[in-house]
Amino acid sequence: MVENRTIGRGIGYSGPVAVSIADPMAWVRERWEQRALGDPTIFVAVGSLMRLHQMMLAGVERVLKEFGLNRNTYMLLTTLVLSERGASRLSQLARSLMVHPTTVTLLADRLEEQGLIERSPHPTDRRATFATITPAGRALTAKATKALSAADFGLPGLTVENAAELAAVTTDIRVASGDKMG
């Protein structure tokens, strides 16, 4: 049985609002339908993804904090680990991480100070800089990845089967939204 409680009045609604504390998005769906705003399915899906994203990031950040990392520094290190030679142009890292080039420069500054990456000039393009992961960076990334894996990467209870389904659905949406390499 879902427990309900009254939390106040909605905008333009004179009666008390009963909220399902088991699922806030069920409350959104119910209110959307009461207001005759059309089919709430896509809005509820987007709202669910946004809430899940925030909860997942909080879980990931909690784990990474133990290693002196945050999600952006971890993702930069992981991108370097996954690269062919453990190195990438800073501009390519910015595109891969979907952040501003200045952000990547600041992340690289921090990681270089920690001895986790090294920067070097591009051999033929004076404007480009390479970031290369160091052995210490690889070791820390491996430890952080093991800890994140133990914490289900911030998605507790996600099964391998559900993860495959989630990846398939989100891949279709990402591709339709223009997500691509490079």
N, C-alpha and C positions, 0 to 999 in steps of 0.2 A: 504494500500500500504506500502511495506517495504522500508524504506529509505536506500539507499546505499551510501557509500562514498569511495573514493580511499585513501588507507593508505600506499601505497608503492609497492615494488616489492617482489615477492616470490622468494625463492631459485630456481635457474635454470629456471626462468620464466622471460621473457623480458618485459611483459606488466604490466600495473597497476593492482592491486588486488582490486576488488570490494568486500566490506565486508558488509554483512547484519548485521546491528547493532541491529536488533531485535533478532537474535539468532546466537551466535557465532558457535554453533555446526552445523548449516545449512551451514555455511561457510566451516567448516572442511569437511563435507560430500561432498560438491561441489568440493573442491580442491582435495580430496582423489580420487573422480571419474575422475577428469580431468587428474590426474597423473596415471590413470589405475593401482591403487594399489590393486584392487580386491573389494570385497563387504565391504563397510565401516560400515555396520550396527553395528557389535559388538564393533568396535573401537569408534563409535559415542556414543553408549550406555555407554561404560566405561568412556569416556570423560565427558558425561553428568552427570554421577554419581559422578565423581571426582569434577566437578564444583559445583554441588548441595551440596555435602558433605562440601566443603569449605564455601559456603554461609550459610548452616545450622549451622555449628559450630560457625561462626561469630555471627549469630543471637542468638544462645544459650549462647555464652560467654557474649554478651552484657547484657542479662537478668541476668545471674548468678553473674555478677560483682556487681550488686546492693546488693547482699546478702553476698559478700565477698567470693564467691565460684568460682570455675572454673569447666569445664565439668568433670574432673577426680574426684575432691572432691565431686561434686554433685552425680556422678555415684556411688562412694563408699558409700556415705550416703544412696542413694536410694537402693543399693544392700542390705545394712543392714536392711533398713525398710522392704524390701520384704522377708528377711530371716525369718525362723520360730520363732526364739527367739530374733531377733534384733542383732544377733552376728554371727561372722564368723571368721575362721582362716585367718590370713593375707595372707597365701599362696593360699587359696581358692579365696580370693578377687583378688589377682594378676591374677589368671587364668580367673576369671569371667570378669575382666576389660580388659583382654588381654594386661597387662603391666608387666614390669619386677618387681620381688619382691622388689627390692630396691626402685622402684617408689612408691609402696604401703606403704612401711615403711615411706618414706618421706611424703606421703599424710596423713598417720596416725599421724605422728608427728604434722603436721599442725592442723589437726582436733582435736587432743587431746589438743593442746595448746588453741584452741578456746572453749574447753569444749563441743564439739559436739560428741565425742566418748571417750570411756575409753578402755584401753588395760589391759589385764590380762593374766597370764600364763595359758597354757592348763593344766588341772588337771592331765593328765597321760603322756603327751609328753613334756619333758623339752624344746625341740627345737621349739615348736609351740606357737604362741601367738594369742589370741583372740582379736578382736575389737568388742566392743558393743556400739551401738548408745545410746546416752543419751536423756533424755526428751527434752533438748534444741536442740539437733541434729534432733530429730523427728519434732519439731516445725519449725525449719528453713527449713528443707527439704519440709515440707508441704507448706510453704509460697513460696519457690522457685518453686515448682512444679505447684502451682496455677499460678504464673507469667509466667512460661514457657508455660503452657497450653493456657493462654491468648495470647501468642505470637506464637501459633501453633508450639511449639517446634522448632522454627527456619525454619519452612516450611510454610510461609504465603500462604493462599489460598488452602491448602490441605484439601480436603473434607474427611469426614469419609469413604465414598465409595472408594475414591482414596487411602486413607491410608490402607484400607483393601487389595486392589489390590497390592499396593506397598509391603506390608508385605508378601503377598503370593508369589510374584515373587522373592523377595529378600530371603525369607526363602528357596525356592528351590535351589537358587544359593549358599547360605551359607552352607546348608547341603551338597551339592555336593562338596563344597570346604573343608569340614571336620569340620565345626563348630558344637560343641556339648557341653553339660553340663559336667563340671568336667574336 
